[in-house]
Amino acid sequence: MLITCLKIFFTRIVDVSLGTIRTILTVKNNKILASIIGFFEVLIWFIVAKEALVEVNGFLVPIFYSLGFSAGTYIGTYMSSFIDSKISVFVVTNNKKMIKIIKKYKYGITIINTKLLFIETNKKRYKLLLSIIMKYDDKAFIVVNDSKHVENGYFDIKK
């Protein structure tokens, strides 16, 4: 019984982690990889659900099934942080020196009226960008969003 519970637990971790990654890839419009992952996710889920339902003669199976789901959610979310994706960073600032430094580091940046910056980068370079912003304007208003598609860049729009 304990071996069955452990098998269910670890299989749910894999199944739910795959589901988390599949969801992120679906949102990012990566249809083929999301579909392939979805196939294995459901196959694994079907096998473990069948086994869990056959062995449900006590309270341990549902507990290990649920613990596997929780752990899989945690691990899948952790793994998703390694998926490189584009992000949009919106900054409101008056600091012209910071703008020059951001350009020096080759970030895709659009400046509107020297106060509103649209900066395109990826998750890997975001920490460096944030450290530059905070060094030159620790009161800058910053909003970060995932980007689905980006084209062109490097504009300086003034009044």
C-alpha positions in Angstrom: 0.0 0.0 0.0 2.8 2.5 0.9 4.6 1.7 -2.4 1.3 2.4 -4.3 0.9 5.7 -2.4 4.5 6.8 -3.2 4.0 5.8 -6.8 0.8 7.9 -7.0 2.5 10.8 -5.2 5.5 11.0 -7.6 3.5 10.4 -10.7 1.1 13.3 -9.7 4.2 15.5 -9.3 5.2 14.8 -12.9 1.6 15.0 -14.3 0.8 18.4 -12.6 4.2 19.9 -13.4 3.7 19.0 -17.0 0.2 20.6 -16.8 1.7 23.9 -15.5 4.3 24.0 -18.2 1.7 23.1 -20.9 -0.5 26.0 -19.7 2.3 28.5 -19.9 3.3 27.3 -23.4 -0.4 27.5 -24.5 -0.6 31.1 -23.3 2.6 31.9 -25.2 1.1 30.4 -28.3 3.6 27.4 -28.5 0.9 25.1 -29.8 3.0 22.1 -30.9 5.1 21.7 -27.8 2.0 22.4 -25.6 0.1 19.6 -27.5 2.9 17.1 -27.1 3.2 17.8 -23.4 -0.6 17.7 -23.0 -0.6 14.1 -24.5 1.9 12.9 -21.9 0.2 14.8 -19.1 -3.2 13.2 -19.7 -1.6 9.7 -20.3 0.2 9.9 -17.0 -2.9 11.3 -15.3 -5.1 8.5 -16.7 -2.7 5.8 -15.5 -2.3 7.2 -12.0 -6.1 8.0 -11.6 -6.9 4.5 -12.6 -4.5 3.1 -10.0 -5.7 5.5 -7.3 -9.3 4.5 -7.9 -8.5 0.8 -7.7 -6.6 1.2 -4.5 -8.9 3.7 -2.8 -9.7 1.4 0.2 -8.2 3.7 2.8 -7.5 7.4 3.5 -3.8 7.3 2.4 -4.4 7.1 -1.3 -6.4 10.3 -1.5 -3.9 12.1 0.8 -0.9 11.0 -1.4 -2.8 11.9 -4.5 -3.5 15.4 -3.2 0.0 15.8 -1.8 1.3 14.9 -5.3 -0.9 17.6 -6.8 0.3 20.2 -4.4 3.9 19.3 -4.9 3.5 19.2 -8.7 1.9 22.7 -8.6 4.9 24.0 -6.7 7.5 22.3 -8.8 5.8 23.2 -12.1 5.6 26.8 -11.1 9.3 26.7 -10.1 10.2 25.1 -13.4 8.2 27.8 -15.3 10.6 30.4 -14.1 13.2 28.9 -16.4 11.1 29.4 -19.5 12.6 32.4 -21.2 10.0 34.9 -22.3 9.7 38.4 -23.4 8.5 41.0 -20.9 7.4 44.6 -21.2 8.6 47.0 -18.5 6.8 50.3 -18.2 8.7 53.0 -16.2 7.7 56.5 -15.3 10.8 58.6 -14.5 12.4 61.9 -15.3 16.0 60.6 -14.9 17.8 61.2 -18.2 21.0 59.6 -17.1 19.2 56.3 -16.4 17.7 56.4 -19.9 21.3 56.7 -21.4 22.5 53.8 -19.3 19.5 51.6 -20.3 20.3 52.4 -24.0 23.9 51.6 -23.4 22.9 48.1 -22.2 21.0 47.7 -25.6 17.5 47.3 -24.1 14.7 47.8 -26.6 13.3 51.1 -25.3 10.7 53.6 -26.4 10.7 56.9 -24.7 7.6 59.1 -24.6 8.1 62.7 -23.5 11.2 61.7 -21.5 9.0 60.4 -18.7 7.3 57.1 -19.9 9.6 54.3 -21.0 8.5 51.2 -22.7 11.3 48.6 -22.4 11.3 45.1 -24.0 13.6 42.5 -22.5 13.5 38.9 -21.3 13.3 37.4 -17.9 17.1 36.7 -17.8 18.0 40.4 -18.3 15.2 41.8 -16.2 17.2 41.8 -12.9 19.9 43.9 -14.5 17.4 46.3 -15.9 15.7 46.7 -12.5 19.0 47.3 -10.8 19.7 50.1 -13.2 16.3 51.7 -12.7 16.5 51.5 -8.9 20.1 52.9 -8.9 19.1 56.0 -10.8 15.5 56.5 -9.7 14.4 54.4 -6.7 11.0 56.1 -6.8 10.3 55.2 -10.4 6.9 53.7 -11.1 7.4 50.3 -12.7 4.9 47.9 -14.3 6.0 44.5 -15.7 3.8 42.4 -18.1 4.4 39.3 -20.3 4.7 40.2 -24.0 3.1 37.9 -26.6 4.7 39.5 -29.6 7.2 42.3 -30.1 8.4 44.0 -33.3 10.7 46.9 -33.9 11.7 49.3 -31.1 14.1 52.0 -30.1 11.9 55.1 -30.5 12.3 58.5 -28.8 9.0 60.3 -29.1 9.2 63.9 -27.8 6.6 66.8 -27.7 
